[in-house]
Amino acid sequence: MERNGSAATSTLFLDRIGEVTVTMDPGGFSWKLIGPKKDLVWFMANIATVFHVGVAILRFPCENLYFAMDQFWASCLCMNLRLKSENRIEFANIYAVEFIGWGLLEDANGRAGSFLSGSKLEMYRFVVHGFQRGRTCGSPWTLCEYTFGHKDLRTCESWVQQLIAQTNIEAVRPKNLLVFVHPSCGKGHGVKTWEMVESMFSRANVQTKVTITQRARHAYDLIASLSDKELSSFDGIVAVGGDGLFNEVLNGLLSSRHDAPYPPSSEELNNACKKDQNVQCMNNGIMCSRPLCNGATNMLSTPSSGSDDHEPLLSAVGSITSNGGSHDRGLPADADTVKVSFPNDWFRLGLIPAGSTDSIVVSTTGTRDPVTSALQIILGKRISLDIAQVVRWKTSPSSKEVPSVHYAASFAGCLVESLTYSISFTYVQPNKAPLEYLVIARYGFYGDVIKGSEGYRWMGPKRYDYAGTMAFLKHRSYEAEIKFLKTEEDVVNKKGTQTSERFHENLKKVVCRANCNICNDTNDSADLDISNISSQDSRWLQYRGCFLSVGAAVISCRNERAPEGLVAEAHLSDGKLV
Ligand SMILES: Nc1ncnc2c1ncn2[C@@H]1O[C@H](COP(=O)(O)OP(=O)(O)OP(=O)(O)O)[C@@H](O)[C@H]1O
């Protein structure tokens, strides 16, 4: 390899193209065909184009000859296009570089042994595995590869080393991942989906420890039972499946490792209300005289490193504390003393879509493509993902009030059961939300649809349509009271309406058709009782009534700074979180 300033140059052989001059610069590398061969190939390619069109028009009578010529012209035409468009690749578009040893390369005509060079093309070879990004944001990425060769082993090794070093500069790529594959997700293609992308991980030297799940909560149990030492030996966890498997992974990870305080229970809220004379209790007296969820508003709200990509998948949640020492990820050499907690900015979560709806993947990558997601995981792309913490305070007369905590990246559904629960739903917004999210905790219709759909998994994704129709035909409504905290800096949608205003407007449209207790008890003839909870803090609104579904939702818009620490509470009668 020769050096010319910051650029390195070599003469290599490019498979199916010929001898090329390859030049590496700070952003990528490019190649040019050498000498007369280029002209010859260009000449042949252009002649081929003309003949191909001509032969197609005349419908040459001899079919075999026509076919042979057709193949030849087509390959020349294809090469013509490749020569024009693919003579440079950026380091950012390379996901693996592999040395593959001594062997044959093909010449420009696809033969091992060239009529152009007259020699057998055997040499040391390395493959550059790259990809082309979709032309529009949200279109899938496609794989491409280039095999280069040289008779000198050292030249090849030197190129491989330099290319690997360059491709690792842009982002810290994961080296060791824990993978969970749900075999019966979506249309039952979980394992096939993993097999499709598995070789990409091995090519890129990413170790994977794969578990095919045997049952629901398998991933949850395994992750929750990992010691800190075991967990810290991985750079992240990848789910191959749908939103449900991802949420299982998320909950297994955060259940014991997310230390933020819970939002206050309804009991605490009541007490706080009573103590504070200055605060006026309204409706059922549920109110708060102090800022709600101080601790919880810090959860997962650590500012993202500023390196959030705009097309990525991986989430930066979690933190690690240690007693000093370091290796490449900042973990101590003596990992026995490692304590893994969240949030931190090294542990990643990844999702390769194979589910029925794949809403998390679509909302983060913009496309539902396993190859694109696998590439983004390998490249170490990151994005902060909004996570909702839902705390259920069990308030049945016979039981103590025990908080049960769930985390949701898409939505959390609740099932109606005989016990009465009070649920505090806390939504915490990361400081920066570069993509569009809708995070919802719902009770009612959606919970029933999800429960109903599980029995029809054999239908594949259509089970949701079926279960949805059945739930709709039952025509239930669900009683609830919701408290909603408006934010200082509310999200304004494209039409200029604020999220909370729209929420308010939507609620006013709800008409009680179920003759429910809450609406019957309401003195006002309006279907819903919508009031400010506190005259002191007009940001709190309370809604009482019956709903098709109950939830709290925030949409953070692409490239807009979203409100921080938005908190909503839903006190549900007869709800069980699923
Ligand atoms: N081997 C398994 N057998 C049965 N259920 C499983 C298994 N592995 C995981 N599960 C459960 O199946 C649920 C749904 O899985 P997943 O989300 O992967 O697929 P999906 O429901 O088809 O997709 P989506 O959530 O996108 O609609 C998960 O919540 C998980 O708990």
The ligand as an ORCA input file, in Angstrom:
! r2SCAN-3c Opt
* xyz 0 1
  N     -42.077    -19.375     22.728
  C     -43.136    -18.660     23.066
  N     -44.360    -19.214     23.112
  C     -45.463    -18.496     23.406
  N     -45.441    -17.171     23.687
  C     -44.259    -16.553     23.639
  C     -43.048    -17.261     23.334
  N     -42.026    -16.371     23.344
  C     -42.564    -15.176     23.662
  N     -43.899    -15.282     23.842
  C     -44.887    -14.234     24.190
  O     -45.601    -13.865     23.013
  C     -45.974    -12.488     23.117
  C     -46.091    -11.860     21.735
  O     -44.868    -12.012     21.062
  P     -44.329    -11.017     19.949
  O     -44.570     -9.621     20.311
  O     -42.920    -11.417     19.693
  O     -45.165    -11.420     18.644
  P     -46.498    -10.820     18.027
  O     -47.515    -10.694     19.094
  O     -46.823    -11.653     16.845
  O     -46.057     -9.397     17.483
  P     -46.554     -7.901     17.876
  O     -46.308     -7.742     19.349
  O     -45.694     -7.006     17.042
  O     -47.999     -7.810     17.510
  C     -44.891    -11.858     23.940
  O     -45.466    -10.926     24.834
  C     -44.221    -12.983     24.688
  O     -44.490    -12.895     26.062
*
